[in-house]
Amino acid sequence: MADHIPNVTGDEAAGLASRYFGDSIHARVPLNRAPKLSAALPKSRKLWVDSCFDGFDDVESRRSKLVGDKNNWFDFMSEFQTFDSFCLCLGSPVQATVNAMVNELLDQCALHKPSWISVPQLPIVDGADRNKINRALAKATGNWKSSNGFSGRLILPLIFMHQKQLTKKTERNPKVQQAEKCYHDAHADGFWVVDQSLVDDSGSATLRQKRFPGILSLHEELNDRIPSKLKLGGPYWGLNIVLWAKGLIESPLIGVGSGYNYFVSGGKVRPPSARIAIPALRRRVKVTPELSKWLDNAMSRLSASHPARSEFADIKKNLTLFQDTTRAKEQVASFYKNWYDGIASVPSTGRSMALFQDLSAAYALGKSLPPFADEGTARRPESVAEPLMLSCL
């Protein structure tokens, strides 16, 4: 069985996870969609039910207003009897109120017979403003686990909101200390880390210089302080694979054809444009008329025997099909699975070097090819592989 964990947030993702990631042991599903999504997944798949508590990050922005402006997260959460009283004490937590909300929420999670449940936690912001509420939530979770005899595992979510929280050790230190306290208070069995502001295939220069080193250091520091073998990270496009290959996490949380960065529960998400994978470059690109021209230009620079030439020709032949976002997601999911399996076939001690070599080949090829017309800071073909490659060292 594979280490990867599909992040299943909708019907389409459930179908893709079943077809392309059938060897996953677990799948992560949000509590408010758990009944429908769990039914769409194979019965052998173990569930990680996320309590969706991070949506309390900004409750008022999620409040359902007009008939045509419904928020599924808010409508679901507001059905809990303690919802209103809990919202009133977010800034100054009352332990009894927090206990009541956590008990209701985790009881609901437990109905789905999950192997794992996410500890209710608010996302991590600047300063210490949320330390009290997150400690109160962790203590309430620990009490619930003891009282209810939950036999599964509790996963502490560490959802970071801004890059400046991670790029310097002085900023990370109090966050790591707080995480350690919450882990023990909650009687947690593992932890999951994600930087929701990170788009790791954006091609930005700050990825290599600041952001990737900060996240790698964060995982090292957490691993030194928290005695857990169940360490999770992502979803990202490639940094989650780097973390896994380096042994900093046990399992990478992955998108399924899309969703390669994390969105806080209940927030508005724009429908994704059609994007496909360019396997030889270990990256995605938008499906546009300019892509067809780029493929012709790229093929003209490669010898007839170069393996990437036939790959580019096949993509060009199917570009019309890939304008359909469903077909595009299938292509990406298929590539991602093959990419992961190639690294997973190497013994764990050699995966970091194997991934470095894999990304080095993508980088070298990209350096020889023309820029993309409309990929912003990721115009250079090698710009996605390069910072990931250097992070493997």
DOFITOR-578090 format. One record per residue: residue number from 1; z, x, y of N, C-alpha, C in turn. Coordinates in pm, whole numbers. Each point is the difference from the previous one (the first is absolute). Example, Ala and Ser with C-alpha at 12.3 -4.5 7.8 and 13.67 -1.06 7.14 Angstrom:
> i, npz, npx, npy, capz, capx, capy, cpz, cpx, cpy
> 1, 780, 1319, -569, 0, -89, 119, 0, 90, 120
> 2, -72, -35, 105, 6, 82, 119, 73, -77, 109
REM end
This chain:
> i, npz, npx, npy, capz, capx, capy, cpz, cpx, cpy
> 1, 0, 84, -120, 0, -84, 120, 0, 87, 125
> 2, -60, -51, 105, -15, 77, 123, 122, -14, 90
> 3, 18, 97, 90, 111, -2, 93, -26, -89, 120
> 4, -126, -26, 33, -30, -74, 123, 51, -144, -5
> 5, 34, -53, 117, 51, -136, 14, -87, -75, 100
> 6, -82, -94, -43, -82, -77, 93, 86, -84, 94
> 7, -37, 1, 127, 66, -83, 100, -80, -130, 10
> 8, 46, -103, -68, -77, -124, -14, 49, -103, 102
> 9, -81, -25, 101, 40, -89, 109, -79, -129, 6
> 10, -105, -12, -81, -82, -121, 3, -75, -21, -130
> 11, -69, -112, -11, -71, -36, -123, -105, 104, -37
> 12, -76, 45, 100, -107, 96, -28, 58, 131, -53
> 13, 110, 45, 61, 64, 123, -45, 54, -16, -143
> 14, 50, -118, -32, 51, -23, -136, -112, 14, -102
> 15, -118, -55, 32, -113, 11, -90, -46, 144, -17
> 16, -8, 73, 111, -42, 140, -7, 102, 85, -75
> 17, 128, -29, 23, 104, 76, -70, -9, -22, -151
> 18, -32, -121, -41, -13, -30, -143, -121, 70, -61
> 19, -112, 6, 76, -123, 56, -54, -1, 153, 3
> 20, 49, 58, 108, -15, 144, 18, 128, 80, -25
> 21, 115, -65, 8, 126, 72, -17, 85, -65, -108
> 22, -66, -33, -109, 67, -70, -110, 105, 83, -70
> 23, 0, 132, 21, 98, 85, -66, 123, 25, 87
> 24, 10, -68, 115, 121, 11, 82, 116, -70, -72
> 25, 117, 60, 5, 116, -64, -59, 52, -111, 91
> 26, 5, 29, 130, 54, -94, 97, -106, -41, 101
> 27, 25, -112, 65, -77, -42, 117, 100, -51, 103
> 28, -21, 35, 126, 87, -47, 107, -59, -128, 58
> 29, 83, -105, 7, -44, -127, 57, 103, -47, 103
> 30, -43, -61, 109, 95, -53, 99, 64, -128, -51
> 31, 127, -20, 31, 75, -115, -49, -66, -132, 38
> 32, -50, -12, 122, -55, -129, 43, -130, -36, -71
> 33, -60, 95, -71, -123, -29, -77, 16, 30, -149
> 34, 122, 29, -39, 25, 45, -137, -43, -100, -107
> 35, 26, -131, 16, -38, -93, -109, -150, 4, -30
> 36, -81, -3, 104, -144, -4, -20, -54, 134, -48
> 37, 46, 109, 61, -53, 131, -34, 44, 46, -138
> 38, 124, -27, -36, 46, 41, -134, -77, -73, -109
> 39, -39, -125, 27, -79, -75, -98, -140, 56, -16
> 40, -50, 68, 104, -135, 55, -3, -5, 139, -63
> 41, 116, 61, -21, 6, 133, -60, 22, -10, -150
> 42, -34, 104, -75, 25, -3, -145, 148, -21, -29
> 43, 31, -75, -104, 139, -29, -34, 78, 125, -37
> 44, -71, 104, -42, 67, 125, -37, 42, 82, 123
> 45, -54, -35, 118, 30, 75, 121, 141, -31, 49
> 46, 81, 101, 18, 134, -20, 53, -7, -18, 151
> 47, 88, -83, 52, -5, -33, 142, 102, 79, 81
> 48, -46, 50, 112, 86, 47, 107, -10, -106, 109
> 49, 103, -81, 15, -2, -105, 102, 60, 56, 128
> 50, -81, 1, 103, 49, 45, 130, 58, -118, 75
> 51, 121, 18, 53, 71, -111, 65, -59, -39, 134
> 52, -99, 77, 50, -70, -31, 126, 94, 0, 120
> 53, 111, 68, -13, 101, -4, 107, -45, 74, 124
> 54, -97, 90, -13, -45, 75, 116, -62, -89, 108
> 55, -36, -122, -38, -53, -94, 99, 99, -36, 109
> 56, 130, 19, -27, 101, -25, 102, -6, 104, 113
> 57, -89, 95, -12, -22, 99, 105, -26, -68, 135
> 58, -73, -111, -2, -31, -74, 124, -20, -146, -38
> 59, 111, -71, -16, -5, -138, -50, -78, -92, 93
> 60, 25, 12, 130, -61, -95, 94, -152, 8, 0
> 61, -55, 119, -20, -146, 12, -2, -60, -65, -124
> 62, 83, -31, -100, -49, -60, -124, 26, -150, -6
> 63, 69, -52, 98, 35, -142, -1, -126, -87, 1
> 64, -11, -91, -97, -113, -92, -4, 6, -94, 119
> 65, -113, -18, 67, -3, -82, 120, -94, -120, -19
> 66, -125, 18, 35, -95, -110, -12, -41, -21, -145
> 67, -61, -116, -26, -44, -32, -136, -95, 107, -52
> 68, -87, 49, 87, -97, 101, -41, 51, 142, 10
> 69, 126, 16, 32, 57, 133, 16, 124, 14, -87
> 70, -15, -22, -128, 110, 7, -94, 22, 144, -47
> 71, 124, 35, -20, 34, 131, -53, 70, -21, -133
> 72, -64, 41, -108, 54, -26, -133, 136, 65, -21
> 73, 16, 121, 55, 128, 68, -15, 112, -80, 67
> 74, -24, -45, 123, 103, -72, 73, 31, -133, -69
> 75, -103, -72, -40, 23, -129, -66, 80, 17, -128
> 76, -26, 108, -74, 73, 25, -124, 146, 37, 29
> 77, 20, 95, 88, 135, 48, 28, 88, -107, 66
> 78, -59, -79, 85, 80, -99, 73, 51, -113, -88
> 79, -46, -5, -126, 50, -99, -94, 138, 38, -55
> 80, 37, 127, 12, 132, 40, -47, 108, -59, 92
> 81, 106, -49, -60, 104, -69, 75, 65, 89, 105
> 82, 10, 127, -28, 69, 92, 92, -93, 69, 99
> 83, -126, -41, 3, -99, 68, 85, 40, 1, 147
> 84, 30, -115, 55, 30, -8, 144, 126, 77, 36
> 85, 104, -15, -79, 124, 71, 31, -18, 151, -15
> 86, -83, 41, -96, -25, 143, -16, -76, 56, 120
> 87, -100, -73, 46, -79, 47, 115, 90, 24, 122
> 88, 103, -82, 15, 90, 12, 115, 85, 126, -7
> 89, 19, 55, -119, 88, 116, -12, -76, 129, -29
> 90, -131, 1, 22, -77, 121, -26, 47, 117, 86
> 91, 34, -27, 127, 43, 107, 89, 143, 42, -21
> 92, 84, -92, -47, 141, 29, -22, 41, -65, -132
> 93, -21, 67, -111, 13, -63, -131, 141, -46, -33
> 94, 7, -119, -58, 124, -55, -55, -15, 9, -152
> 95, 86, 76, -66, -21, 28, -142, -9, -125, -84
> 96, 82, -101, 29, -4, -122, -80, -135, -69, 11
> 97, -58, -2, 120, -132, -61, 20, -108, 81, -70
> 98, 10, 131, 12, -95, 88, -67, 8, -19, -151
> 99, 121, -10, -53, 18, -21, -144, -68, -128, -46
> 100, 17, -106, 79, -57, -129, -38, -152, 5, -3
> 101, -61, 66, 99, -146, 10, 6, -52, 84, -116
> 102, 65, 112, -25, -43, 89, -108, 14, -68, -135
> 103, 107, -72, -21, 20, -70, -128, -110, -101, -24
> 104, -33, -79, 102, -108, -99, -14, -132, 68, -32
> 105, -29, 106, 74, -130, 67, -13, -14, 68, -136
> 106, 102, 73, -41, -9, 71, -127, 6, -94, -120
> 107, 71, -111, 14, -4, -103, -106, -143, -50, -19
> 108, -71, -17, 112, -139, -46, -7, -88, 106, -65
> 109, 22, 125, 35, -76, 109, -63, 23, 2, -151
> 110, 125, -17, -40, 36, 10, -142, -63, -110, -84
> 111, -37, -111, 61, -63, -110, -75, -131, 43, -66
> 112, -64, 104, 56, -130, 45, -52, 16, 104, -111
> 113, 125, 24, -41, 30, 95, -107, -66, 137, 23
> 114, 21, 56, 117, -63, 129, 30, 73, 117, -65
> 115, -73, 109, -19, 63, 124, -42, 66, 68, 119
> 116, -64, -13, 117, 50, 62, 121, 5, -103, 112
> 117, 97, 16, 91, 10, -81, 122, 24, 95, 116
> 118, -67, -26, 112, 25, 79, 121, 130, -43, 66
> 119, 83, 97, 34, 122, -27, 76, -38, -56, 137
> 120, 59, -110, 46, -29, -48, 136, 38, 105, 104
> 121, -98, 42, 78, 20, 98, 107, -98, -28, 113
> 122, 43, 27, 122, -89, -5, 115, -73, 133, 11
> 123, -121, 1, 55, -69, 127, 21, 82, 94, 89
> 124, -26, 129, -16, 74, 103, 73, -64, 21, 136
> 125, 80, -12, 106, -48, 17, 136, 68, 120, 63
> 126, -38, 30, 125, 61, 112, 71, 148, -27, 23
> 127, 79, 106, 3, 142, -14, 26, 75, -57, -119
> 128, 121, -49, 28, 89, -48, -107, 25, -150, 10
> 129, -83, -72, 74, 25, -142, 25, 10, -82, -127
> 130, -72, 35, -104, -3, -81, -122, 89, 56, -111
> 131, 72, 104, 28, 84, 58, -104, 104, -100, -51
> 132, 65, -74, 90, 104, -94, -41, -56, -112, -86
> 133, -111, -60, 42, -55, -113, -76, -52, 48, -135
> 134, -61, 118, -5, -51, 48, -129, 113, 42, -94
> 135, 109, 54, 54, 116, 29, -85, 60, -130, -53
> 136, 8, -102, 87, 55, -129, -43, -87, -63, -108
> 137, -131, 10, 15, -93, -54, -100, 13, 76, -132
> 138, 15, 132, 8, 14, 80, -121, 130, -34, -74
> 139, 109, -15, 75, 127, -36, -63, -7, -137, -65
> 140, -66, -95, 68, -15, -134, -56, -81, 5, -129
> 141, -102, 87, -4, -83, 14, -120, 81, 58, -115
> 142, 81, 102, 30, 85, 58, -104, 97, -101, -58
> 143, 56, -84, 87, 91, -105, -48, -73, -102, -85
> 144, -122, -35, 42, -81, -97, -78, -30, 55, -138
> 145, -37, 127, -6, -33, 62, -130, 122, -2, -93
> 146, 117, 32, 55, 121, 3, -82, 39, -140, -47
> 147, -16, -98, 88, 42, -137, -31, -94, -71, -96
> 148, -129, 33, 8, -99, -73, -78, -45, 73, -125
> 149, 40, 123, -15, -37, 74, -121, -149, 23, -12
> 150, -68, 21, 113, -144, 25, -4, -29, 127, -79
> 151, -83, -13, -102, -25, 112, -91, -121, 83, 39
> 152, -74, -47, 101, -116, 77, 45, 40, 109, 97
> 153, -97, 52, 71, 25, 109, 94, -17, -49, 144
> 154, 80, 56, 87, -9, -30, 143, -65, 118, 71
> 155, -100, -31, 81, -76, 103, 71, 32, -10, 149
> 156, 51, 108, 58, 30, 4, 143, -128, 30, 78
> 157, -47, -94, 85, -119, 27, 80, 35, 77, 128
> 158, -75, 104, 27, 15, 79, 122, -134, -8, 73
> 159, -10, -98, 89, -125, -28, 70, 11, 55, 142
> 160, -74, 108, 26, 3, 64, 131, -109, -61, 89
> 161, 33, -15, 128, -88, -73, 91, -81, 89, 94
> 162, 46, 122, 27, -66, 86, 97, -5, 144, -51
> 163, -107, 69, 32, -17, 137, -48, 106, 94, 55
> 164, 51, -25, 121, 96, 93, 59, 133, 0, -75
> 165, 21, -100, -86, 122, -2, -81, -3, 106, -109
> 166, -118, 53, -31, -17, 84, -118, -48, 141, 28
> 167, -56, 25, 117, -66, 129, 23, 98, 114, 24
> 168, 123, -31, 43, 99, 105, 26, 125, -22, -86
> 169, 56, 111, -47, 117, -10, -87, 120, -62, 73
> 170, 14, 27, 129, 112, -58, 75, -9, -152, 5
> 171, -122, -55, -5, -19, -145, -4, 22, -53, -141
> 172, -37, 79, -100, 10, -46, -139, 144, 1, -50
> 173, 79, 98, 41, 134, 18, -56, 85, -127, -2
> 174, 16, -70, 114, 83, -121, -4, -61, -110, -85
> 175, -132, -4, -11, -66, -101, -84, 29, 27, -148
> 176, -3, 126, -38, 29, 37, -138, 146, -29, -33
> 177, 90, 31, 92, 142, -27, -21, 27, -150, -16
> 178, -66, -80, 85, 15, -145, -9, -56, -52, -132
> 179, -115, 53, -43, -60, -42, -127, 93, 28, -116
> 180, 64, 116, 1, 92, 36, -107, 117, -99, -7
> 181, 55, -36, 115, 111, -96, 4, -44, -136, -53
> 182, -115, -48, 45, -48, -132, -43, -31, -1, -149
> 183, -54, 112, -50, -31, 10, -143, 126, -20, -83
> 184, 105, 65, 36, 125, -12, -75, 67, -136, 22
> 185, -3, -49, 123, 60, -131, 28, -67, -111, -81
> 186, -130, 10, -16, -77, -104, -69, 5, 14, -152
> 187, 59, 109, -50, -5, 31, -144, -146, 4, -45
> 188, -82, 62, 84, -144, 4, -28, -30, 97, -113
> 189, -118, -18, -58, -44, 85, -111, -117, 89, 39
> 190, -60, -28, 116, -114, 77, 45, -27, -30, 146
> 191, -96, 71, 57, -37, -26, 139, -151, 11, 18
> 192, -48, -72, 100, -143, -6, 33, -16, 32, 147
> 193, -88, 95, 30, -21, 46, 137, -143, -29, 44
> 194, -15, -53, 122, -133, -18, 56, 9, 10, 152
> 195, -100, 62, 59, -17, 3, 145, -106, -103, 33
> 196, 44, -115, 54, -94, -110, 22, -99, 32, 112
> 197, 26, 101, 80, -92, 35, 109, -107, 99, -44
> 198, 8, 48, -123, -91, 104, -45, -131, -58, -56
> 199, -111, 47, 55, -132, -25, -57, -53, 139, -40
> 200, 20, 35, -124, -18, 140, -39, -146, 39, -25
> 201, -92, -95, 16, -142, 36, -7, -68, -17, 136
> 202, 78, 12, 107, -54, -19, 135, -71, 123, 53
> 203, 23, 116, -63, -64, 122, 48, 68, 61, 121
> 204, 113, -52, 42, 69, 50, 118, 52, 142, -22
> 205, -7, 83, 103, 47, 138, -10, 151, 6, -21
> 206, 72, -101, 44, 146, 2, -15, 44, -15, -145
> 207, -87, -49, -87, 37, -17, -141, 38, 134, -61
> 208, -87, 97, 16, 22, 133, -59, 111, 75, 72
> 209, 5, -14, 132, 91, 82, 79, 144, -53, -1
> 210, 18, -131, 0, 134, -56, 16, 36, -105, -105
> 211, -87, -98, -18, 41, -119, -74, 19, 26, -149
> 212, -97, 63, -65, 15, 27, -142, 118, 95, -26
> 213, 14, 110, 74, 116, 87, -24, 133, -73, 18
> 214, 8, -90, 98, 124, -74, 22, 34, -92, -116
> 215, -100, -68, -54, 25, -93, -111, 34, 77, -127
> 216, -69, 112, -24, 33, 82, -117, 144, 52, 9
> 217, 39, 45, 119, 137, 50, 19, 101, -113, -19
> 218, -31, -118, 50, 89, -114, -18, 28, -25, -148
> 219, -105, 0, -82, 19, -24, -143, 84, 111, -63
> 220, -23, 123, 40, 80, 110, -53, 148, -18, 35
> 221, 26, -38, 124, 138, -17, 47, 68, -119, -68
> 222, -74, -109, -17, 57, -115, -71, 31, 36, -145
> 223, -90, 73, -64, 21, 38, -139, 121, 91, -16
> 224, 28, 80, 102, 118, 86, -5, 129, -79, 13
> 225, -5, -113, 71, 123, -74, 32, 25, -119, -92
> 226, -107, -58, -55, 15, -122, -79, -31, 30, -147
> 227, 98, -18, -88, -17, 36, -142, -73, -108, -79
> 228, -129, -10, 22, -77, -103, -69, -127, 58, -58
> 229, -35, -44, -120, -128, 38, -59, -109, -101, 36
> 230, 40, -116, 51, -96, -104, 34, -33, 10, 148
> 231, -104, 79, 31, -40, 28, 137, -143, -47, 20
> 232, -22, -81, 101, -129, -64, 22, -49, 26, 142
> 233, -132, -1, 19, -55, 22, 133, -136, -66, 15
> 234, -31, -42, 123, -128, -62, 30, 15, -149, 24
> 235, -109, -74, 17, -139, 42, -26, -61, 80, 116
> 236, -77, 101, -36, -87, 74, 91, -134, 17, -71
> 237, -95, 63, 68, -127, 29, -66, 14, 119, -94
> 238, 57, 110, 47, 8, 118, -85, 133, 71, 2
> 239, 80, -19, 105, 126, 73, 7, 96, -42, -111
> 240, -7, -125, -43, 83, -42, -114, -38, 77, -127
> 241, -129, 28, -17, -44, 78, -115, 48, 145, 11
> 242, -2, 53, 122, 52, 135, 23, 149, 7, -34
> 243, 77, -97, 49, 144, -3, -27, 29, -5, -150
> 244, -79, -79, -71, 16, -14, -145, -40, 130, -71
> 245, -114, 57, 40, -47, 122, -65, 97, 116, 21
> 246, 68, 2, 114, 96, 105, 29, 137, -26, -63
> 247, 16, -116, -65, 126, -33, -65, 107, -49, 96
> 248, -38, -37, 122, 98, -50, 97, 30, -148, -20
> 249, -89, -72, -66, 26, -139, -39, -38, -17, -146
> 250, 60, -100, -61, -30, -28, -141, -125, -86, -13
> 251, -16, -94, 93, -112, -93, -7, -57, -24, 139
> 252, -135, 4, 13, -61, -36, 126, -29, -150, 6
> 253, 44, -64, 108, -39, -138, 26, -141, 6, 57
> 254, -92, -82, -54, -141, 13, 37, -57, -133, 48
> 255, -95, 8, 92, -80, -116, 35, -95, -32, -113
> 256, -58, -119, 4, -91, -43, -107, -132, -41, 64
> 257, -86, 100, 21, -129, -25, 65, 8, -4, 150
> 258, 118, -28, 53, 30, 2, 144, 152, 11, 11
> 259, 52, -6, 123, 145, 7, 17, 57, 138, -23
> 260, -67, 103, 56, 47, 137, -20, 93, 47, 112
> 261, 52, -94, 76, 115, 26, 85, 88, -124, -5
> 262, 125, 16, 38, 98, -106, -22, 12, -90, 122
> 263, 14, -131, -24, 23, -97, 107, 133, -70, -25
> 264, 82, -7, 104, 129, -67, -10, -21, -148, -30
> 265, 85, -57, -82, -13, -140, -45, -9, -96, 118
> 266, -93, -93, -9, -10, -105, 99, -80, 34, 123
> 267, -38, 125, 16, -80, 39, 116, -145, -43, -16
> 268, -70, -9, 112, -140, -39, -4, -84, 119, -43
> 269, -87, -24, -98, -88, 104, -52, -144, -43, 21
> 270, -78, 85, 65, -141, -34, 21, -78, 14, -130
> 271, -92, -93, -27, -81, 12, -121, -75, 133, 0
> 272, 3, 73, -111, -65, 131, -3, -152, -11, 0
> 273, -65, 95, 67, -146, 7, -8, -37, 65, -133
> 274, -125, -18, -40, -45, 57, -127, 1, 152, 10
> 275, 73, 63, -91, 6, 145, -8, -17, 41, -145
> 276, -76, 104, -21, -22, 49, -136, 43, 145, -11
> 277, 19, 44, -121, 37, 139, -25, -124, 87, -10
> 278, 10, 120, 54, -97, 106, -26, 73, 96, -95
> 279, -14, -19, -131, 84, 73, -96, -1, 151, 18
> 280, -117, 58, 23, -7, 145, 10, 78, 55, 118
> 281, 24, -86, 102, 74, 43, 118, 144, -46, -2
> 282, 38, -77, -103, 138, -52, -13, 44, -77, 125
> 283, -88, -91, 46, 30, -77, 120, -77, -131, -2
> 284, 32, -87, 98, -72, -125, 20, -77, 4, 132
> 285, -102, -85, 7, -77, -17, 124, -36, -147, 16
> 286, -30, -39, 123, -44, -136, 27, -143, -19, -50
> 287, -29, -122, -43, -135, -34, -44, -77, -51, 121
> 288, -85, 85, 55, -78, -33, 120, -143, 47, -20
> 289, -94, -45, 85, -138, 52, -9, -6, 151, 19
> 290, 93, 56, 80, 1, 144, 23, 32, 77, -128
> 291, 73, -64, -92, 36, 68, -125, -125, 30, -82
> 292, -97, -91, 1, -124, 24, -73, -71, 124, 54
> 293, -3, 14, 133, -63, 117, 60, 77, 127, -35
> 294, 132, -10, -1, 81, 117, -33, -27, 45, -143
> 295, -9, -95, -92, -26, 35, -140, -133, 72, -15
> 296, -104, -48, 70, -130, 67, -6, 10, 143, 53
> 297, 71, 16, 112, 16, 132, 61, 77, 92, -93
> 298, 109, -53, -58, 82, 81, -89, -78, 43, -123
> 299, -77, -92, -59, -77, 34, -120, -105, 106, 29
> 300, -54, -1, 122, -103, 98, 35, 57, 141, 5
> 301, 132, 12, 12, 64, 131, 9, 49, 52, -136
> 302, -14, -83, -102, 49, 38, -132, -116, 26, -95
> 303, 20, 91, -92, -104, 27, -100, -12, -119, -94
> 304, -114, -9, -67, -24, -111, -91, 101, -4, -114
> 305, 57, 117, -35, 94, 5, -112, 145, -20, 42
> 306, 25, -9, 129, 139, -14, 46, 55, -136, -44
> 307, 116, -5, -65, 52, -129, -51, 25, -103, 110
> 308, 31, 44, 120, 25, -96, 108, -129, -70, 43
> 309, -113, 62, -25, -127, -60, 43, -27, -131, -75
> 310, 22, 0, -129, -22, -123, -78, 106, -105, 35
> 311, 122, 46, 32, 104, -94, 43, -40, -68, 130
> 312, -49, 78, 97, -41, -57, 128, -118, -95, -18
> 313, -92, 35, -89, -116, -86, -25, 45, -134, -59
> 314, 97, 4, -90, 50, -124, -60, 70, -87, 104
> 315, 77, 63, 89, 67, -77, 106, -104, -65, 90
> 316, -103, 75, 38, -104, -56, 88, -69, -119, -65
> 317, -24, 9, -129, -67, -108, -72, 83, -128, 2
> 318, 131, 14, 7, 89, -117, -8, 64, -39, 133
> 319, -48, 55, 110, 62, -27, 129, 1, -148, 36
> 320, -106, -70, -32, -5, -144, 31, 111, -74, -74
> 321, 23, 36, -126, 108, -63, -77, 136, 31, 61
> 322, 16, 123, 49, 130, 43, 51, 35, -62, 136
> 323, -96, -69, 61, 33, -72, 123, 95, -115, -29
> 324, 4, -44, -124, 97, -99, -46, 133, 72, -21
> 325, 103, -40, 74, 128, 72, -7, 59, 0, -141
> 326, -25, -104, -77, 52, -5, -137, -62, 109, -85
> 327, -134, 15, 10, -67, 105, -77, 42, 139, 49
> 328, 21, 12, 130, 43, 128, 55, 138, 38, -53
> 329, 91, -96, -6, 135, 27, -52, -5, 39, -147
> 330, -87, -63, -76, -14, 35, -141, -46, 145, -14
> 331, -95, 41, 84, -50, 137, -7, 110, 100, 34
> 332, 80, -33, 102, 108, 90, 40, 106, 7, -109
> 333, 37, -116, -57, 101, -2, -105, -44, 83, -121
> 334, -127, -13, -37, -53, 77, -113, 7, 149, 27
> 335, -42, 41, 120, 8, 142, 35, 144, 48, -2
> 336, 90, -77, 60, 139, 45, 14, 64, 22, -137
> 337, -31, -90, -91, 54, 14, -136, -52, 128, -66
> 338, -130, 26, 14, -58, 120, -59, 58, 126, 63
> 339, 22, -4, 131, 57, 114, 72, 141, 29, -52
> 340, 81, -105, -6, 138, 15, -49, 0, 52, -144
> 341, -80, -60, -87, 0, 39, -141, -40, 146, -18
> 342, -90, 48, 84, -41, 140, -10, 116, 95, 25
> 343, 84, -33, 97, 117, 85, 28, 108, -23, -105
> 344, 16, -124, -45, 103, -32, -100, -26, 66, -133
> 345, -126, 36, -27, -33, 62, -128, 51, 144, -10
> 346, 40, 55, 114, 53, 136, 5, 151, -5, -22
> 347, 59, 92, -75, 146, 3, -15, 69, 1, 137
> 348, 116, -62, 8, 66, -20, 129, 20, 129, 78
> 349, 24, 111, -70, 24, 126, 70, -125, 53, 70
> 350, -117, -48, -41, -124, 50, 59, -71, -99, 91
> 351, 61, -116, 22, -70, -105, 75, -23, 35, 147
> 352, 97, 65, 61, -16, 34, 141, -119, 93, 20
> 353, -13, 100, -88, -114, 91, 9, -130, -72, -34
> 354, 3, -89, -98, -120, -75, -37, -46, -88, 116
> 355, 94, -62, 69, -35, -83, 114, -53, 86, 115
> 356, 60, 117, 20, -49, 92, 102, -146, 37, -28
> 357, -31, 33, -124, -137, 38, -35, -95, -118, 15
> 358, 47, -118, -38, -79, -122, 12, -36, -27, 146
> 359, 99, 9, 86, -22, -26, 143, -76, 115, 66
> 360, 17, 122, -52, -75, 114, 54, -149, -18, -19
> 361, -38, -54, -117, -141, -26, -26, -55, -105, 97
> 362, 81, -104, 25, -41, -103, 96, -12, 58, 140
> 363, 93, 86, 36, -2, 64, 132, -124, 88, 17
> 364, -28, 82, -100, -115, 91, 8, -131, -78, 12
> 365, -12, -107, -77, -121, -82, 9, -10, -64, 138
> 366, 110, -55, 48, -1, -67, 129, -40, 92, 114
> 367, 43, 126, -7, -34, 96, 106, -150, 23, 10
> 368, -73, -24, -108, -144, 26, -1, -83, -121, 41
> 369, 68, -113, 26, -72, -125, 26, 13, -43, 147
> 370, -90, -87, 46, 4, -44, 140, 115, -96, 25
> 371, 40, -17, 125, 110, -93, 31, -45, -145, -16
> 372, 99, -88, -26, -27, -144, -3, -11, -50, 144
> 373, -77, -105, 19, -28, -49, 136, 116, -79, 58
> 374, 75, -73, -84, 97, -96, 56, 133, 2, -74
> 375, 53, 119, -28, 129, 12, -68, 110, 57, 90
> 376, -24, -2, 132, 102, 41, 95, 48, 142, -25
> 377, 132, 18, -9, 57, 133, -21, -30, 54, -140
> 378, -52, -84, -88, -37, 44, -135, -151, 16, -14
> 379, -68, 32, 110, -146, 16, -4, -42, 114, -91
> 380, 73, 108, 3, -35, 112, -86, 27, -38, -146
> 381, -96, 20, -90, 16, -42, -139, 121, 60, -71
> 382, 41, 122, 41, 112, 67, -67, 135, -31, 63
> 383, 3, -82, 105, 123, -18, 77, 111, -73, -75
> 384, -33, -76, -104, 103, -67, -80, 53, 95, -107
> 385, -87, 72, -65, 42, 90, -108, 78, 119, 51
> 386, -34, 52, 119, 59, 125, 47, 152, -4, 13
> 387, 60, -96, 73, 147, 3, 13, 70, -30, -131
> 388, -60, -83, -86, 59, -27, -131, -4, 127, -86
> 389, -112, 70, 6, -15, 123, -76, 108, 102, 39
> 390, 20, 20, 130, 97, 98, 46, 144, -40, -34
> 391, 24, -130, -15, 133, -49, -33, 36, 25, -145
> 392, -99, 33, -82, 27, 26, -143, 62, 138, -21
> 393, -14, 89, 97, 44, 138, -18, 151, 11, 2
REM end
